[in-house]
């Protein structure tokens, strides 16, 4: 039972290390964030059943 547990823990540690390595690679190769893509442009207007103003979403 001890050998099985050690093998199981080794597999988990290797998988976590591989996952962290892949995430680091994705983050390292990502382009810089362009804040112009996040600027407020236009709000949405929700109308009621009679096409009257109900709510404005930003």
N, C-alpha and C positions, 0 to 999 in steps of 0.2 A: 504494500500500500504506500509506503514511503517513496519508492521509486516512481510510482505512477504520479504521485503528488508533485515530485520534483520535475518530472517531464511536463506535466500540466502547467506548472508555474513558469517553466522555461519557455513554453510555447506562448503563453500570455505575455511575457516580458518581450519576446521577439516581435509579436504582433503589435504591441503598443509602440515599440521603437520604430517599426516600419511605418506605422500610422503617423507618428510624429515627424518622421523624415519626409513623408509625402506631403504633409501639411506645410512643413517648412519650405519645401521646394515650390509649392504652389504660391505661397505668400512671397517668397523671394523673387519669383519670376513675374509677379503681377505688375501691371503698369501702374504708375502713380495715379492717385485719385484726382479727378478733375472736378472741382467744386462747381464749375459752371453747369454741370449736368444736374445739379441739385437745387438750382434756383427756382423760386416760385414763379410760375408762368400765368396760370389762369385757374380760377376756382370753378367748381362744378355747382350747378344750381339744381336742386331737387324740387319738382313741382308736385302739387297735390292732384287729386283725381279730376279737379276742375281746371287744371293747368294754371293754377295760381301758385305764387311763390310759397314754398314750405321751409326750405333750409338751404344754406350755402355751405359747401364743404371746401376746405382749403387744403 
